[in-house]
Amino acid sequence: MIRLSDDSVTANIAFGIPVELRDQPAVEHVAQVVNLHDFVVQECDVIKAVM
């Protein structure tokens, strides 16, 4: 099941990362693993957008 919170794309990607490991490289890694990285890079304003 996919769950999205009423927050930014970054916050939604980081949701499953343990708090102590949450940083930009970790979020980017997860985005790459789930094939979202290229989309986010192309739409750089989207990464701060609220879902």
SULFEN-V685790 format. One record per residue. N is the residue number from 1. RES is the residue in one small letter. SS is DSSP state (h for helix, s for strand, l for the rest). PSI is psi in radians with two decimals (none if undefined). Layout:
BEGIN
{{N;RES;SS;PSI} {N;RES;SS;PSI}}
END
This chain:
BEGIN
{{1;m;l;2.40} {2;i;l;2.29} {3;r;l;2.28} {4;l;l;2.43} {5;s;l;2.89} {6;d;l;1.25} {7;d;l;-2.98} {8;s;s;2.86} {9;v;h;-0.75} {10;t;h;-0.82} {11;a;h;-0.66} {12;n;h;-0.69} {13;i;h;-0.72} {14;a;h;-0.18} {15;f;l;-0.76} {16;g;l;-0.02} {17;i;l;2.27} {18;p;l;2.47} {19;v;h;-0.74} {20;e;h;-0.26} {21;l;h;-0.01} {22;r;l;1.95} {23;d;l;3.04} {24;q;h;-0.80} {25;p;h;-0.65} {26;a;h;-0.74} {27;v;h;-0.76} {28;e;h;-0.69} {29;h;h;-0.82} {30;v;h;-0.75} {31;a;h;-0.67} {32;q;h;-0.74} {33;v;h;-0.68} {34;v;l;0.26} {35;n;l;0.62} {36;l;l;-0.26} {37;h;h;-0.87} {38;d;h;-0.72} {39;f;h;-0.81} {40;v;h;-0.72} {41;v;h;-0.72} {42;q;h;-0.61} {43;e;l;1.06} {44;c;l;-0.49} {45;d;l;-0.40} {46;v;h;-0.58} {47;i;h;-0.44} {48;k;h;-0.12} {49;a;l;2.59} {50;v;s;2.39} {51;m;l;none}}
END
